[in-house]
Amino acid sequence: MTRHQTSHAPLWVFGYGSLMWNPEFPYAERVQATLTGYHRSFCMWSIHHRGTEADPGLVLALDPAEQAACCGLAFRVAEEHRAKTLADLRERELVSSAYLEVWREIALADGRRVEAVTYIVDTDHVQYTGALPLERQAEVIARAVGGRGPNTEYLYNTAAHLGELGIEDADLRWLCNRVRELAR
């Protein structure tokens, strides 16, 4: 069920990929958070930021999955930055309509539960890959480059930030090791 946040509630943004290490918006608070019902996955072709239409890369998306939980970061945005932050996020995240902007309840590490805007994959969109084998993901990530740089940079930065936060993601760890092997 998609919920829409009321305008009087604080704006929270849930980040699980590049938003964690490159939010590109001012925030008043940053807290580890968990979103249930989704898992972080390289399940979206990137034709703008980390690849091209001719040679797509892969980016992370929240893929729905029962019993899943995704750990990431929640950012609270000060009211005076609300409108610009939402506009900037929409320009960045909705560039090809492969993400859906939704409001979901997240659990903050300090016990609070808040509604947050987040971007989940549209499983009916042509850029949705479904569950690609990890080896295929590694092959794509090792070679793709887009408008925001190499796909490898996206993978390594995300994995490094998850590590700094103490968040374990076995698939990303495996991908980092395999992509480094392929790059040799």
Backbone torsions as a table, in degrees:
resi	resn	phi	psi	omega
1	MET	NA	130.4	177.0
2	THR	-89.5	130.1	176.5
3	ARG	-113.9	152.4	175.9
4	HIS	-116.5	132.3	-177.3
5	GLN	-73.3	142.8	174.4
6	THR	-75.4	148.3	-172.6
7	SER	-69.6	-17.2	-179.8
8	HIS	-84.7	-14.3	178.9
9	ALA	-80.3	150.6	176.9
10	PRO	-59.7	146.9	176.0
11	LEU	-85.3	119.9	172.7
12	TRP	-113.4	141.7	177.4
13	VAL	-121.9	130.5	177.9
14	PHE	-97.9	124.7	178.2
15	GLY	-115.7	136.7	-178.2
16	TYR	-133.0	-8.3	179.6
17	GLY	-132.5	-121.8	-175.6
18	SER	-65.5	-22.9	176.0
19	LEU	-62.0	-25.3	179.1
20	MET	-67.2	-41.2	-175.3
21	TRP	-106.7	-7.1	178.8
22	ASN	-148.8	65.5	-175.1
23	PRO	-65.4	-31.2	179.5
24	GLU	62.4	24.3	173.9
25	PHE	-147.4	151.6	178.5
26	PRO	-74.9	142.0	178.4
27	TYR	-134.1	151.4	-178.6
28	ALA	-93.7	-21.4	-176.9
29	GLU	-153.3	144.0	177.6
30	ARG	-134.1	123.8	-174.1
31	VAL	-139.7	140.9	172.0
32	GLN	-62.6	145.6	-175.9
33	ALA	-150.7	161.3	179.1
34	THR	-129.7	134.6	174.7
35	LEU	-112.6	124.5	179.4
36	THR	-94.6	155.5	177.6
37	GLY	91.5	1.9	-179.4
38	TYR	-143.0	154.4	171.2
39	HIS	-129.2	150.7	178.3
40	ARG	-74.0	129.7	-175.6
41	SER	-153.9	141.9	171.0
42	PHE	-78.1	77.0	-174.6
43	CYS	-121.1	17.9	179.2
44	MET	-132.9	126.4	173.7
45	TRP	-65.8	135.3	176.5
46	SER	-105.5	114.8	-179.0
47	ILE	-109.8	1.7	179.5
48	HIS	-123.6	-63.9	-169.3
49	HIS	-79.2	-41.4	-174.7
50	ARG	-126.7	19.8	176.8
51	GLY	-173.5	-173.2	178.5
52	THR	-130.3	170.4	176.4
53	GLU	-61.7	-37.3	-179.9
54	ALA	-74.0	-30.4	-177.1
55	ASP	-142.2	76.7	-174.5
56	PRO	-66.8	148.2	170.9
57	GLY	-101.1	-164.6	177.8
58	LEU	-129.5	140.4	172.5
59	VAL	-127.7	160.7	179.5
60	LEU	-74.4	147.4	173.3
61	ALA	-145.7	163.1	173.6
62	LEU	-90.0	114.1	-178.2
63	ASP	-102.9	126.7	-178.5
64	PRO	-62.8	138.6	178.1
65	ALA	-159.9	127.0	177.2
66	GLU	-60.4	145.9	178.1
67	GLN	65.5	6.3	-179.9
68	ALA	-88.0	160.0	173.5
69	ALA	-148.3	137.9	179.2
70	CYS	-116.5	123.8	176.4
71	CYS	-94.2	135.5	179.9
72	GLY	-158.7	-146.6	179.8
73	LEU	-124.3	144.0	173.2
74	ALA	-111.9	135.6	179.3
75	PHE	-117.6	126.1	173.5
76	ARG	-94.4	128.2	-177.0
77	VAL	-101.2	132.2	177.1
78	ALA	-62.9	145.5	-175.1
79	GLU	-53.1	-38.3	-177.2
80	GLU	-68.6	-13.9	178.7
81	HIS	-106.1	0.6	-174.0
82	ARG	-55.7	-57.9	-174.2
83	ALA	-62.4	-45.8	-178.9
84	LYS	-66.6	-40.6	179.3
85	THR	-60.7	-47.4	179.1
86	LEU	-62.1	-42.0	179.0
87	ALA	-62.7	-45.2	-179.7
88	ASP	-65.8	-41.6	177.7
89	LEU	-61.5	-42.2	180.0
90	ARG	-64.3	-39.1	178.1
91	GLU	-64.8	-40.3	-178.2
92	ARG	-75.0	-50.1	-170.4
93	GLU	-87.5	-24.9	-175.2
94	LEU	-105.1	23.8	-175.4
95	VAL	-57.5	-33.0	-179.9
96	SER	-125.0	10.8	178.6
97	SER	64.5	18.1	177.9
98	ALA	-81.6	-20.5	173.8
99	TYR	-99.2	151.1	170.9
100	LEU	-110.0	133.2	175.6
101	GLU	-85.5	120.9	-178.8
102	VAL	-135.3	160.1	173.9
103	TRP	-107.8	126.8	-179.5
104	ARG	-134.7	150.4	173.7
105	GLU	-75.9	133.3	175.8
106	ILE	-124.4	154.8	177.4
107	ALA	-102.9	119.1	176.7
108	LEU	-79.9	152.3	-176.6
109	ALA	-60.4	-24.3	-179.4
110	ASP	-88.6	7.3	175.8
111	GLY	100.7	-16.1	177.9
112	ARG	-70.1	152.1	173.3
113	ARG	-120.7	127.7	-177.0
114	VAL	-135.9	158.5	171.7
115	GLU	-85.6	133.7	-179.3
116	ALA	-133.6	145.7	171.7
117	VAL	-77.9	137.3	176.5
118	THR	-148.0	167.2	-176.2
119	TYR	-120.6	115.9	-179.6
120	ILE	-110.2	157.4	-179.4
121	VAL	-73.2	140.8	171.6
122	ASP	-85.5	105.1	-174.5
123	THR	-68.4	-8.0	175.7
124	ASP	-97.3	-2.6	-177.1
125	HIS	-81.6	147.3	-178.6
126	VAL	-61.2	-23.7	179.9
127	GLN	-82.9	-7.4	178.1
128	TYR	-73.7	127.0	-176.8
129	THR	-94.4	-16.0	-168.7
130	GLY	71.9	-157.6	-176.0
131	ALA	-90.1	86.0	174.7
132	LEU	-70.0	143.0	174.4
133	PRO	-59.2	146.6	-178.8
134	LEU	-56.9	-37.6	179.7
135	GLU	-62.4	-41.6	177.9
136	ARG	-65.2	-40.8	177.0
137	GLN	-58.4	-45.1	-179.0
138	ALA	-61.9	-42.7	179.7
139	GLU	-60.5	-43.3	-180.0
140	VAL	-67.3	-49.5	-176.4
141	ILE	-62.1	-35.6	-177.0
142	ALA	-64.4	-25.4	-173.9
143	ARG	-115.4	-20.0	-170.7
144	ALA	-77.3	144.9	176.7
145	VAL	-141.8	136.7	179.0
146	GLY	-133.7	-164.8	-175.7
147	GLY	-62.1	-26.2	178.2
148	ARG	-101.6	7.8	174.8
149	GLY	115.9	-170.4	-177.2
150	PRO	-67.0	145.1	176.6
151	ASN	-62.2	-32.0	178.8
152	THR	-61.0	-40.5	179.6
153	GLU	-58.9	-43.4	178.9
154	TYR	-60.4	-47.6	179.0
155	LEU	-61.7	-52.3	-175.6
156	TYR	-63.6	-42.1	179.2
157	ASN	-63.8	-43.6	-179.8
158	THR	-64.1	-47.0	-179.8
159	ALA	-62.2	-41.5	-180.0
160	ALA	-63.5	-42.3	-179.2
161	HIS	-69.9	-36.6	174.4
162	LEU	-61.7	-42.7	178.7
163	GLY	-61.0	-43.6	178.7
164	GLU	-61.2	-31.6	-179.7
165	LEU	-85.8	-5.7	-177.9
166	GLY	76.2	22.1	179.6
167	ILE	-96.8	119.3	-179.2
168	GLU	-86.5	130.4	173.1
169	ASP	-137.7	98.6	-173.8
170	ALA	-61.0	-38.1	180.0
171	ASP	-64.4	-44.6	179.2
172	LEU	-65.5	-38.2	177.1
173	ARG	-61.7	-46.0	178.6
174	TRP	-62.0	-44.5	180.0
175	LEU	-61.3	-42.5	178.4
176	CYS	-58.4	-47.6	179.9
177	ASN	-62.4	-45.0	-177.2
178	ARG	-69.4	-41.0	-179.8
179	VAL	-64.1	-39.2	176.9
180	ARG	-62.3	-39.0	176.4
181	GLU	-62.8	-44.9	-178.5
182	LEU	-67.3	-29.5	-178.7
183	ALA	-75.4	-14.9	-179.9
184	ARG	-72.4	NA	NA
